[in-house]
Amino acid sequence: MKKNLLLLFLLLLFGGAVFAGLGGYLHSQQKLIELSKQNNRDKAVALFDNLIMTRGWNNKLDGVYMRQQDGVEANPHLKNGQITTDQGDKLVKVIPAWMSRERMRELGAGKPGYRYNITSLMPLSPENKPDAFEIEALQFFREHKNQPYYFRFAKNLKSLDFMGALQVTEECLQCHGQQGYRIGDNHGGIRITVPTDLLHAQIQQIERQTRITIISVTAIAVLIYAALYGLINALCKRQRAIQQLNESLNVKVAERTRSLEQTQKKLSDELQFQQMRAELYNLLIGSDYSVDKLKSRILSNAKQLTASPWALAGEVDPDNADLRCLFEIDSALIDNLVLAPDEDGSYAALWGHPLHTGEPFKVNRPVSEWLAGDRINERLKLQRVLSVPVMFNDALVGQLAVANKQSDYDEHDQQLLERLAKFYALSMHFLRTEADLKLTREKEKRYLREVKRLSITDPLTSLYNRRHFRELFNKRLNLAKRLKLFFGLLILDIDFFKPYNDRYGHLAGDQALVTTAKVISRQMRRSTEQAFRVGGEEFCCLVLAETSEDIVTLAESIRRAVKDEQIEHRDNPPQKVLTISVGLNIVSDYEDASYDKIYKAADDALYEAKSQGRDQVCVT
């Protein structure tokens, strides 16, 4: 069978090469014929162009005159068709059509096979009546006004009939205007017949050469095929003898190889298992471990150890005892299934076998006999399944399974999967313990952050408190000194706040403090500006700026913004709304600057603002 296929292949290959060569040869010959035809076409077009140039010359001169000879009559349709010179000679006007005929008569004289004629579908003279070819060409020009030429070779290729279209010009209307022609119409054509005996001879020669070539190539192909057949037949006989010898040796070698492969497989599986265990250890001690990554790695390892395309890893949820299963087919995670236990604790919906017993099971027979209607197998069409429980401290904590469509599972596969299941159980216990510890540490961090926040925040206004004000003061002062900026301390106090509390109540007083704090916060837009509530109705602001005017402007904007809130305060004449007084100390020389000096200076400025009538900013 192989010999026949080889012979057929070589024959087809050789035949294809032969046909390709013949095809190329025939194509080149056909192209040569086409070039010869085109040469004859070009020759006819050149003759036509010569006649057109003659007509154009005549048109340009508006006709020429010649001496009237015997048998030559003037054209009665022409104006001034005949004139007489002062010497008494009679001259006849020669128009383009007449000149074209005379020129064609000269070109055809003494040249057998050449034929010229100028004609039209509506000739003025019956002598110019078109023949069948000329009618065919003139009708073609009428239907295809943009085509100037029409060609037709004789069936025996011994002659070429050509016609070129003639367009109506203004001079033509002198004779043909009465026929209804307009300038630009095709009113006729010049017919030229060119002999093509050489083309006919070339084609006959090409046909003879082609027949000779085909016969020669066919004969050579038969000889080569016979030689190939004999050579391949001899090689096949020798190959069969060698093959029979090899088969007898292969039987003996196969038995020995089988035993060696079994031993090698066990050693390879053991080495592979140890490598997988090392990788899993590295995963557990890594910084980016997770239960999903562990499941995915366990699934891949189970498939690799048992040469299975399908694997499942499930873990029992400690909160509700649900079995959460992750599937993998050909390295792609495709499903996530949650199975709830039955009343007896069995997950019977999975593979049709109870899992609460903690016993492994394997099935090496067609699925239709044991798993009909199972929701998983309806899509996977399994044939062989091996499943082992994942146990920890004698309790079922998960399930590990593999499956395929054709290979049976043996005890060695089960042992490997059980060892992997033990490591899976330990890994899940480790991850859960680690997750609990991590959750506890996160809770502690959140608690400490909240305690820190509460320790530096005023509970009523959510501004920083006096404690944090003292902590930040020297830090901001040193920063201003290092950056060579102006340092400003603002002390803000609500005017007549005690009477406000007495009149409107402490709840309204608290709301006034909250509103004032929000107004101050809205004005503090930069990271170099912080606001604090340092006690009662008193607030402080620490400001770093490039100019002292920027700090004064900020203080004024805070004062105006509080007043613009229009909080009613009848005990604050004359405005009758809530206002604040601001004491501001600006530091540019840090030589003797300290907290006590700066704070006292700002406090003195606040006292001055109060004594001058309140609702103003005083600067020191």
C-alpha positions as a printed NumPy array, in Angstrom:
array([[  0.   ,   0.   ,   0.   ],
       [  2.786,   2.409,   0.904],
       [  4.629,   1.496,  -2.298],
       [  1.555,   2.265,  -4.391],
       [  1.071,   5.585,  -2.632],
       [  4.72 ,   6.463,  -3.17 ],
       [  4.509,   5.57 ,  -6.862],
       [  1.322,   7.592,  -7.213],
       [  2.909,  10.562,  -5.461],
       [  6.013,  10.488,  -7.674],
       [  3.874,  10.087, -10.791],
       [  1.706,  13.03 ,  -9.818],
       [  4.771,  15.081,  -8.954],
       [  6.473,  14.26 , -12.255],
       [  3.257,  14.751, -14.221],
       [  2.704,  18.092, -12.556],
       [  6.204,  19.194, -13.519],
       [  5.644,  18.052, -17.123],
       [  2.299,  19.812, -17.386],
       [  3.744,  22.938, -15.821],
       [  6.562,  22.959, -18.369],
       [  4.195,  22.365, -21.269],
       [  1.868,  25.025, -19.973],
       [  4.697,  27.54 , -19.784],
       [  5.826,  26.616, -23.293],
       [  2.319,  26.936, -24.746],
       [  1.821,  30.218, -22.913],
       [  5.012,  31.657, -24.422],
       [  3.969,  30.526, -27.921],
       [  0.512,  32.024, -27.449],
       [  2.075,  35.26 , -26.286],
       [  4.273,  35.303, -29.417],
       [  1.159,  34.934, -31.587],
       [ -0.541,  37.733, -29.697],
       [  2.492,  39.989, -30.187],
       [  2.391,  39.271, -33.932],
       [ -1.291,  40.144, -34.011],
       [ -0.641,  43.351, -32.128],
       [  2.145,  44.232, -34.584],
       [ -0.321,  43.904, -37.471],
       [ -2.861,  46.016, -35.579],
       [ -0.241,  48.703, -34.987],
       [  0.666,  48.61 , -38.689],
       [ -2.961,  49.226, -39.705],
       [ -3.282,  52.047, -37.142],
       [ -0.089,  53.662, -38.511],
       [ -1.512,  53.639, -42.059],
       [ -4.75 ,  55.124, -40.745],
       [ -2.884,  57.839, -38.83 ],
       [ -0.986,  58.703, -42.048],
       [ -4.272,  59.227, -43.866],
       [ -5.673,  61.274, -40.981],
       [ -2.611,  63.54 , -41.059],
       [ -3.178,  64.096, -44.803],
       [ -6.841,  64.945, -44.152],
       [ -5.827,  67.252, -41.345],
       [ -3.402,  69.077, -43.607],
       [ -6.156,  69.497, -46.208],
       [ -8.634,  70.702, -43.553],
       [ -6.128,  73.196, -42.229],
       [ -5.824,  74.731, -45.725],
       [ -9.614,  74.588, -46.222],
       [ -9.032,  72.363, -49.266],
       [ -6.509,  72.627, -52.089],
       [ -6.923,  73.119, -55.848],
       [ -5.497,  71.121, -58.704],
       [ -5.591,  71.566, -62.459],
       [ -8.676,  69.902, -63.921],
       [ -7.847,  66.858, -66.016],
       [ -9.87 ,  64.719, -68.37 ],
       [-12.51 ,  62.69 , -66.525],
       [-12.23 ,  64.852, -63.364],
       [-15.394,  66.691, -62.4  ],
       [-15.84 ,  69.3  , -59.701],
       [-17.908,  68.441, -56.604],
       [-21.291,  70.088, -57.094],
       [-21.897,  70.251, -53.302],
       [-18.927,  72.534, -52.69 ],
       [-18.857,  76.273, -52.757],
       [-16.14 ,  77.378, -55.192],
       [-15.706,  73.759, -56.204],
       [-14.25 ,  74.959, -59.562],
       [-12.392,  78.2  , -60.366],
       [-10.638,  79.655, -63.406],
       [ -7.283,  81.414, -63.123],
       [ -6.35 ,  84.638, -64.852],
       [ -4.426,  82.568, -67.363],
       [ -7.579,  80.617, -68.165],
       [ -6.658,  77.38 , -66.367],
       [ -9.531,  75.53 , -64.699],
       [ -8.833,  74.372, -61.126],
       [-10.87 ,  71.825, -59.161],
       [-11.1  ,  71.98 , -55.341],
       [ -9.784,  68.825, -53.636],
       [-11.482,  68.152, -50.259],
       [-10.161,  65.77 , -47.494],
       [-12.31 ,  62.813, -48.637],
       [-11.128,  63.138, -52.226],
       [ -7.517,  63.495, -51.13 ],
       [ -7.876,  60.44 , -48.817],
       [ -9.046,  58.287, -51.719],
       [ -6.185,  59.446, -53.92 ],
       [ -3.719,  58.745, -51.093],
       [ -5.206,  55.277, -50.508],
       [ -4.938,  54.542, -54.22 ],
       [ -1.24 ,  55.436, -54.109],
       [ -0.585,  53.344, -50.929],
       [ -2.263,  50.266, -52.417],
       [ -0.624,  50.499, -55.81 ],
       [  1.693,  47.557, -56.439],
       [  1.006,  45.953, -52.999],
       [ -1.094,  42.803, -53.321],
       [ -3.418,  42.077, -50.409],
       [ -3.736,  45.702, -49.269],
       [ -7.134,  47.341, -49.59 ],
       [ -8.321,  50.855, -48.752],
       [-11.77 ,  52.392, -48.746],
       [-13.543,  55.379, -47.185],
       [-17.222,  54.822, -46.578],
       [-20.237,  55.638, -44.404],
       [-23.615,  54.231, -43.431],
       [-25.104,  57.144, -45.454],
       [-22.643,  57.674, -48.327],
       [-23.21 ,  60.591, -50.681],
       [-22.023,  58.487, -53.62 ],
       [-23.362,  54.971, -54.319],
       [-19.822,  53.976, -55.207],
       [-18.912,  54.301, -51.518],
       [-21.545,  51.821, -50.332],
       [-20.046,  49.772, -47.385],
       [-19.594,  45.995, -47.504],
       [-20.507,  43.583, -44.661],
       [-17.343,  44.223, -42.58 ],
       [-17.59 ,  47.974, -43.062],
       [-21.253,  47.957, -41.969],
       [-20.289,  45.916, -38.874],
       [-17.503,  48.373, -38.003],
       [-19.622,  51.488, -38.614],
       [-22.431,  50.119, -36.409],
       [-19.809,  49.408, -33.711],
       [-18.676,  53.066, -33.85 ],
       [-22.29 ,  54.206, -33.58 ],
       [-22.809,  52.115, -30.398],
       [-19.36 ,  52.867, -28.919],
       [-18.668,  56.514, -29.68 ],
       [-15.483,  56.543, -27.582],
       [-13.855,  53.679, -29.552],
       [-11.747,  54.974, -32.514],
       [-10.701,  51.585, -34.016],
       [-12.272,  48.285, -35.006],
       [-10.261,  45.126, -35.87 ],
       [-11.132,  41.684, -37.249],
       [ -8.731,  38.952, -38.324],
       [ -9.768,  36.531, -41.072],
       [-10.582,  33.017, -39.888],
       [ -7.45 ,  31.668, -41.575],
       [ -5.436,  34.607, -40.094],
       [ -4.16 ,  35.555, -43.598],
       [ -5.517,  39.092, -43.445],
       [ -6.537,  41.805, -40.958],
       [ -9.535,  44.045, -41.596],
       [ -9.293,  47.411, -39.835],
       [-11.445,  50.493, -39.756],
       [-10.756,  53.831, -38.076],
       [-13.597,  56.193, -37.21 ],
       [-13.903,  59.623, -38.858],
       [-15.418,  62.404, -36.767],
       [-17.437,  65.273, -38.273],
       [-15.617,  68.617, -38.375],
       [-16.901,  72.007, -39.44 ],
       [-15.463,  71.524, -42.956],
       [-17.339,  68.207, -43.316],
       [-20.689,  69.955, -42.902],
       [-20.314,  71.631, -46.299],
       [-21.151,  68.261, -47.903],
       [-22.672,  66.24 , -45.099],
       [-24.628,  68.899, -43.25 ],
       [-27.788,  67.952, -45.139],
       [-27.537,  64.411, -43.702],
       [-28.168,  65.67 , -40.148],
       [-24.627,  65.223, -38.794],
       [-23.275,  67.426, -36.028],
       [-19.703,  68.299, -35.169],
       [-18.116,  65.43 , -33.202],
       [-20.352,  62.657, -34.647],
       [-18.83 ,  59.578, -36.309],
       [-19.999,  60.006, -39.917],
       [-17.895,  57.227, -41.471],
       [-14.545,  55.519, -41.446],
       [-11.479,  54.494, -43.41 ],
       [-11.199,  50.759, -44.019],
       [ -7.744,  49.209, -44.383],
       [ -7.069,  45.525, -45.142],
       [ -3.527,  44.334, -44.315],
       [ -2.198,  40.916, -45.495],
       [ -0.958,  38.708, -42.578],
       [  0.586,  35.731, -44.39 ],
       [  3.587,  35.792, -42.039],
       [  1.297,  35.451, -38.981],
       [ -0.421,  32.458, -40.611],
       [  2.947,  30.808, -41.26 ],
       [  4.09 ,  31.458, -37.671],
       [  1.002,  29.821, -36.215],
       [  1.423,  26.721, -38.39 ],
       [  5.047,  26.438, -37.301],
       [  4.11 ,  26.817, -33.618],
       [  1.48 ,  24.079, -33.918],
       [  4.024,  21.707, -35.479],
       [  6.563,  22.458, -32.742],
       [  3.927,  21.951, -30.047],
       [  2.941,  18.508, -31.368],
       [  6.574,  17.431, -31.523],
       [  7.207,  18.724, -27.975],
       [  4.178,  16.916, -26.484],
       [  5.141,  13.602, -28.123],
       [  8.762,  13.935, -26.957],
       [  7.874,  14.858, -23.382],
       [  5.34 ,  12.024, -23.131],
       [  7.888,   9.475, -24.307],
       [ 10.492,  10.745, -21.852],
       [  7.929,  10.708, -19.021],
       [  7.039,   7.052, -19.705],
       [ 10.704,   6.056, -19.664],
       [ 11.364,   7.927, -16.419],
       [  8.269,   6.44 , -14.776],
       [  9.358,   2.913, -15.73 ],
       [ 12.799,   3.56 , -14.253],
       [ 11.301,   4.967, -11.048],
       [  8.93 ,   2.028, -10.732],
       [ 11.755,  -0.479, -11.   ],
       [ 13.942,   1.388,  -8.526],
       [ 11.213,   1.835,  -5.915],
       [ 10.075,  -1.78 ,  -6.257],
       [ 13.619,  -2.992,  -5.527],
       [ 13.912,  -0.671,  -2.551],
       [ 10.564,  -1.842,  -1.167],
       [ 11.597,  -5.501,  -1.291],
       [ 14.744,  -4.697,   0.608],
       [ 12.793,  -2.621,   3.088],
       [ 10.352,  -5.466,   3.776],
       [ 13.199,  -7.808,   4.627],
       [ 14.683,  -5.265,   7.013],
       [ 11.264,  -4.608,   8.53 ],
       [ 10.659,  -8.284,   9.293],
       [ 14.011,  -8.464,  11.059],
       [ 13.235,  -5.328,  13.047],
       [  9.827,  -6.626,  14.118],
       [ 11.314,  -9.721,  15.681],
       [ 13.834,  -7.592,  17.536],
       [ 11.192,  -5.088,  18.6  ],
       [  9.11 ,  -7.762,  20.311],
       [ 12.022,  -8.708,  22.537],
       [ 13.044,  -5.129,  23.176],
       [  9.456,  -4.06 ,  23.962],
       [  9.12 ,  -6.523,  26.817],
       [ 12.343,  -5.321,  28.39 ],
       [ 11.476,  -1.695,  27.757],
       [  8.054,  -2.072,  29.357],
       [  9.514,  -3.204,  32.652],
       [ 12.116,  -0.445,  32.579],
       [  9.467,   2.163,  31.802],
       [  7.337,   1.091,  34.733],
       [ 10.287,   1.464,  37.073],
       [ 11.289,   4.737,  35.494],
       [  7.715,   6.059,  35.76 ],
       [  7.595,   5.378,  39.466],
       [ 10.93 ,   7.116,  39.989],
       [  9.863,  10.013,  37.778],
       [  6.532,  10.358,  39.585],
       [  8.292,  10.399,  42.924],
       [ 10.735,  13.07 ,  41.778],
       [  7.886,  15.06 ,  40.273],
       [  5.876,  14.819,  43.482],
       [  8.808,  16.078,  45.55 ],
       [  9.28 ,  19.021,  43.181],
       [  5.576,  19.839,  43.391],
       [  5.666,  19.695,  47.168],
       [  8.63 ,  22.093,  47.199],
       [  6.733,  24.493,  44.929],
       [  3.693,  24.339,  47.199],
       [  5.88 ,  25.058,  50.24 ],
       [  7.296,  28.093,  48.428],
       [  3.761,  29.217,  47.624],
       [  2.7  ,  28.961,  51.259],
       [  5.66 ,  30.937,  52.584],
       [  5.38 ,  33.568,  49.829],
       [  3.819,  36.97 ,  50.323],
       [  1.061,  36.579,  47.703],
       [ -0.405,  33.205,  48.673],
       [ -4.173,  32.619,  48.679],
       [ -6.69 ,  29.774,  48.818],
       [ -7.498,  30.203,  45.121],
       [ -3.825,  30.004,  44.157],
       [ -3.413,  26.914,  46.316],
       [ -6.427,  25.241,  44.682],
       [ -5.188,  26.096,  41.216],
       [ -1.729,  24.697,  41.955],
       [ -3.182,  21.53 ,  43.516],
       [ -5.405,  21.034,  40.456],
       [ -2.463,  21.39 ,  38.072],
       [ -0.362,  18.987,  40.125],
       [ -3.148,  16.385,  40.255],
       [ -3.581,  16.519,  36.473],
       [  0.159,  16.293,  35.89 ],
       [  0.727,  13.367,  38.267],
       [ -2.092,  11.272,  36.785],
       [ -1.919,  12.516,  33.162],
       [ -5.545,  13.663,  33.362],
       [ -7.17 ,  16.465,  31.343],
       [ -9.777,  17.129,  34.04 ],
       [ -9.407,  17.782,  37.781],
       [-11.489,  18.952,  40.733],
       [-10.498,  20.356,  44.119],
       [-13.122,  20.948,  46.781],
       [-13.011,  22.287,  50.328],
       [-15.631,  22.008,  53.042],
       [-16.811,  25.398,  54.289],
       [-16.29 ,  25.314,  58.093],
       [-19.304,  27.601,  58.635],
       [-22.056,  25.656,  56.79 ],
       [-20.378,  22.392,  55.677],
       [-20.935,  23.198,  51.971],
       [-18.469,  21.584,  49.572],
       [-17.03 ,  24.295,  47.319],
       [-15.55 ,  22.758,  44.162],
       [-13.198,  24.282,  41.618],
       [-12.91 ,  22.638,  38.164],
       [-10.04 ,  22.782,  35.706],
       [-10.013,  21.42 ,  32.147],
       [ -6.858,  21.745,  30.037],
       [ -5.373,  24.455,  32.306],
       [ -8.557,  26.566,  32.207],
       [-10.725,  27.163,  35.306],
       [-14.268,  26.74 ,  34.024],
       [-16.679,  26.374,  36.918],
       [-17.269,  26.948,  40.62 ],
       [-19.79 ,  24.556,  42.171],
       [-21.203,  24.604,  45.713],
       [-22.776,  21.367,  46.994],
       [-24.777,  21.256,  50.221],
       [-24.692,  18.027,  52.276],
       [-27.717,  15.738,  52.586],
       [-29.338,  14.932,  55.901],
       [-26.859,  12.096,  56.463],
       [-23.894,  14.393,  55.643],
       [-23.279,  12.896,  52.181],
       [-22.503,  14.944,  49.073],
       [-24.15 ,  12.278,  46.903],
       [-24.819,  14.704,  44.054],
       [-21.123,  14.583,  43.132],
       [-20.218,  11.524,  40.981],
       [-23.016,   9.487,  42.556],
       [-20.831,   8.245,  45.457],
       [-21.084,   9.177,  49.165],
       [-18.114,  11.205,  50.374],
       [-18.815,  11.439,  54.097],
       [-17.251,   8.001,  54.62 ],
       [-13.797,   9.398,  53.907],
       [-13.015,   6.523,  51.514],
       [-11.511,   6.882,  48.017],
       [-13.16 ,   5.417,  44.93 ],
       [-12.257,   4.939,  41.282],
       [-14.397,   3.974,  38.306],
       [-12.893,   2.429,  35.158],
       [-15.942,   1.731,  33.029],
       [-18.211,   3.737,  30.694],
       [-19.918,   6.598,  32.432],
       [-23.35 ,   5.681,  31.112],
       [-23.324,   2.67 ,  33.448],
       [-22.817,   4.607,  36.671],
       [-23.245,   8.386,  36.253],
       [-26.39 ,   8.917,  34.147],
       [-27.964,  12.339,  34.732],
       [-25.056,  13.758,  36.728],
       [-24.913,  17.536,  36.258],
       [-21.122,  17.627,  35.838],
       [-20.816,  14.757,  33.407],
       [-23.583,  16.033,  31.122],
       [-21.029,  18.501,  29.766],
       [-17.699,  16.715,  30.291],
       [-18.642,  13.21 ,  29.03 ],
       [-16.209,  11.472,  31.395],
       [-15.182,   7.818,  31.104],
       [-12.786,   7.212,  34.034],
       [-12.791,   8.873,  37.492],
       [-10.492,   8.681,  40.526],
       [-11.504,  10.525,  43.711],
       [ -9.876,  10.683,  47.171],
       [-11.055,  12.456,  50.345],
       [ -9.062,  15.287,  51.902],
       [ -8.883,  14.513,  55.649],
       [ -7.518,  16.484,  58.603],
       [ -7.73 ,  15.171,  62.175],
       [-10.095,  12.394,  60.994],
       [-12.537,  14.977,  59.597],
       [-13.482,  15.46 ,  55.945],
       [-12.245,  18.906,  54.875],
       [-12.365,  18.523,  51.091],
       [-12.233,  16.29 ,  48.026],
       [ -9.656,  15.811,  45.26 ],
       [-10.497,  14.089,  41.964],
       [ -9.223,  13.544,  38.415],
       [-10.929,  12.153,  35.309],
       [-10.358,  11.315,  31.657],
       [-12.146,   9.63 ,  28.76 ],
       [-10.005,   6.578,  27.963],
       [ -7.19 ,   5.626,  30.405],
       [ -7.853,   3.45 ,  33.476],
       [ -6.543,   4.539,  36.867],
       [ -4.428,   2.091,  38.91 ],
       [ -3.277,   1.813,  42.508],
       [ -0.167,   3.88 ,  41.782],
       [ -2.325,   6.791,  40.606],
       [ -4.453,   6.491,  43.745],
       [ -1.386,   6.54 ,  46.013],
       [ -0.03 ,   9.675,  44.341],
       [ -3.393,  11.438,  44.611],
       [ -3.777,  10.455,  48.305],
       [ -0.326,  11.877,  49.103],
       [ -1.255,  15.096,  47.321],
       [ -4.561,  15.198,  49.249],
       [ -2.689,  15.021,  52.586],
       [ -0.554,  17.98 ,  51.624],
       [ -3.697,  19.777,  50.411],
       [ -5.287,  19.287,  53.856],
       [ -2.23 ,  20.638,  55.693],
       [ -2.007,  23.599,  53.324],
       [ -5.678,  24.541,  53.811],
       [ -5.27 ,  24.367,  57.588],
       [ -2.188,  26.576,  57.366],
       [ -3.915,  29.117,  55.121],
       [ -6.988,  29.323,  57.318],
       [ -4.866,  29.815,  60.424],
       [ -2.775,  32.442,  58.641],
       [ -5.936,  34.185,  57.417],
       [ -7.323,  34.343,  60.965],
       [ -4.062,  35.844,  62.235],
       [ -3.987,  38.353,  59.393],
       [ -7.582,  39.398,  60.11 ],
       [ -6.735,  39.899,  63.778],
       [ -3.704,  42.043,  62.898],
       [ -5.789,  44.16 ,  60.523],
       [ -8.381,  44.769,  63.221],
       [ -5.634,  45.84 ,  65.637],
       [ -4.186,  48.265,  63.061],
       [ -7.592,  49.806,  62.394],
       [ -8.216,  50.166,  66.13 ],
       [ -4.857,  51.894,  66.686],
       [ -5.455,  54.246,  63.758],
       [ -8.852,  55.183,  65.162],
       [ -7.411,  55.746,  68.655],
       [ -4.692,  57.957,  67.16 ],
       [ -7.283,  59.944,  65.197],
       [ -9.489,  60.46 ,  68.234],
       [ -6.517,  61.577,  70.335],
       [ -5.728,  64.506,  68.017],
       [ -9.264,  65.47 ,  66.924],
       [-11.809,  67.723,  68.579],
       [-14.97 ,  65.58 ,  68.852],
       [-17.392,  68.467,  68.27 ],
       [-15.87 ,  70.291,  65.277],
       [-13.649,  67.495,  63.833],
       [-10.748,  69.977,  63.738],
       [ -7.381,  69.11 ,  65.242],
       [ -7.389,  69.637,  69.049],
       [ -5.072,  71.652,  71.313],
       [ -2.835,  68.627,  71.924],
       [ -2.099,  68.212,  68.231],
       [ -1.669,  71.99 ,  67.95 ],
       [  1.224,  71.825,  70.433],
       [  2.719,  68.8  ,  68.603],
       [  2.664,  70.509,  65.193],
       [  3.635,  74.026,  66.244],
       [  7.411,  73.547,  66.454],
       [  7.425,  71.234,  63.389],
       [  5.71 ,  73.886,  61.255],
       [  7.948,  76.618,  62.695],
       [ 11.118,  74.67 ,  61.814],
       [  9.743,  73.907,  58.337],
       [  9.092,  77.61 ,  57.69 ],
       [ 12.614,  78.436,  58.861],
       [ 14.162,  75.758,  56.598],
       [ 12.131,  76.834,  53.539],
       [ 12.621,  80.552,  54.32 ],
       [  8.875,  81.222,  54.45 ],
       [  6.786,  83.517,  56.631],
       [  5.205,  81.813,  59.641],
       [  1.836,  83.018,  60.885],
       [ -0.171,  82.164,  64.018],
       [ -3.854,  83.153,  64.004],
       [ -5.889,  83.099,  67.222],
       [ -9.613,  83.418,  66.457],
       [-12.262,  84.031,  69.093],
       [-16.05 ,  84.268,  68.672],
       [-17.298,  87.655,  69.839],
       [-19.683,  87.666,  72.842],
       [-19.986,  83.875,  72.788],
       [-21.126,  83.542,  76.443],
       [-24.14 ,  85.842,  75.884],
       [-24.863,  83.821,  72.736],
       [-25.007,  80.612,  74.8  ],
       [-27.163,  82.291,  77.439],
       [-29.67 ,  83.592,  74.87 ],
       [-29.843,  80.734,  72.348],
       [-28.864,  77.743,  74.474],
       [-25.865,  75.432,  74.505],
       [-27.099,  73.311,  71.594],
       [-27.212,  76.402,  69.406],
       [-23.8  ,  77.36 ,  70.767],
       [-22.393,  73.977,  69.752],
       [-23.905,  74.381,  66.276],
       [-22.324,  77.85 ,  66.004],
       [-18.935,  76.334,  66.883],
       [-19.392,  73.605,  64.234],
       [-20.407,  76.145,  61.57 ],
       [-17.46 ,  78.411,  62.432],
       [-15.085,  75.426,  62.206],
       [-16.442,  74.496,  58.759],
       [-16.035,  78.084,  57.529],
       [-12.428,  78.161,  58.757],
       [-11.699,  74.781,  57.127],
       [-13.081,  75.954,  53.788],
       [-10.639,  78.872,  53.752],
       [ -7.643,  76.632,  54.545],
       [ -7.017,  75.248,  51.062],
       [ -3.273,  74.529,  51.109],
       [ -1.223,  71.842,  52.801],
       [  0.725,  74.637,  54.536],
       [ -2.439,  75.755,  56.376],
       [ -3.947,  73.926,  59.398],
       [ -6.838,  74.823,  61.693],
       [ -7.33 ,  73.798,  65.361],
       [ -9.892,  74.227,  68.127],
       [ -7.836,  74.989,  71.222],
       [-10.672,  75.483,  73.707],
       [-14.188,  76.875,  74.163],
       [-14.891,  79.406,  71.404],
       [-11.182,  79.837,  70.57 ],
       [ -9.507,  78.54 ,  67.367],
       [ -5.944,  78.671,  66.069],
       [ -4.446,  78.476,  62.59 ],
       [ -0.853,  77.758,  61.567],
       [  0.039,  79.236,  58.169],
       [  3.21 ,  79.147,  56.037],
       [  3.357,  81.63 ,  53.137],
       [  5.817,  83.353,  50.824],
       [  4.647,  86.844,  51.866],
       [  3.171,  88.349,  55.009],
       [  0.378,  89.855,  52.893],
       [ -0.81 ,  86.328,  52.011],
       [ -1.252,  85.533,  55.717],
       [ -3.106,  88.791,  56.417],
       [ -5.349,  88.184,  53.399],
       [ -6.186,  84.688,  54.689],
       [ -7.072,  86.062,  58.137],
       [ -9.363,  88.688,  56.601],
       [-11.054,  86.106,  54.366],
       [-11.816,  83.907,  57.4  ],
       [-13.259,  86.863,  59.325],
       [-15.474,  87.918,  56.41 ],
       [-16.599,  84.343,  55.693],
       [-17.786,  83.865,  59.307],
       [-19.671,  87.139,  59.198],
       [-21.195,  86.266,  55.804],
       [-22.806,  83.188,  57.332],
       [-25.288,  85.652,  58.939],
       [-25.76 ,  83.627,  62.125],
       [-28.136,  85.655,  64.304],
       [-26.514,  87.125,  67.473],
       [-28.606,  89.906,  69.006],
       [-26.085,  90.436,  71.809],
       [-23.328,  91.41 ,  69.304],
       [-24.007,  95.069,  68.42 ],
       [-24.11 ,  96.64 ,  65.982],
       [-24.022,  93.809,  63.439],
       [-26.498,  91.546,  65.243],
       [-24.77 ,  88.513,  63.62 ],
       [-22.036,  86.172,  64.793],
       [-18.507,  87.579,  64.232],
       [-14.951,  86.728,  65.229],
       [-11.905,  88.699,  66.265],
       [ -8.472,  87.62 ,  65.023],
       [ -5.069,  88.118,  66.569],
       [ -2.22 ,  87.506,  64.14 ],
       [  1.506,  87.254,  64.708],
       [  3.755,  86.938,  61.629],
       [  7.327,  85.689,  62.05 ],
       [ 10.078,  86.288,  59.497],
       [ 13.101,  86.397,  61.826],
       [ 13.542,  83.017,  63.512],
       [ 16.538,  83.942,  65.683],
       [ 14.629,  84.158,  68.995],
       [ 11.333,  82.638,  67.821],
       [  9.623,  80.281,  70.288],
       [  6.175,  78.978,  71.056],
       [  5.656,  81.165,  74.123],
       [  6.748,  84.399,  72.404],
       [  4.744,  83.805,  69.251],
       [  1.61 ,  82.706,  71.106],
       [  1.767,  85.675,  73.516],
       [  2.188,  88.098,  70.609],
       [ -0.829,  86.655,  68.797],
       [ -2.856,  86.639,  72.026],
       [ -1.978,  90.318,  72.64 ],
       [ -3.107,  91.097,  69.086],
       [ -6.405,  89.324,  69.796],
       [ -6.863,  91.405,  72.973],
       [ -6.246,  94.56 ,  70.945],
       [ -8.845,  93.465,  68.353],
       [-11.371,  92.927,  71.149],
       [-10.629,  96.284,  72.763],
       [-10.978,  98.129,  69.428],
       [-14.51 ,  96.919,  68.846],
       [-14.216,  93.271,  67.746],
       [-14.916,  91.831,  64.251],
       [-11.453,  92.753,  63.013],
       [ -7.903,  91.452,  62.482],
       [ -4.99 ,  92.898,  64.439],
       [ -1.417,  92.057,  63.404],
       [  1.799,  92.155,  65.418]])
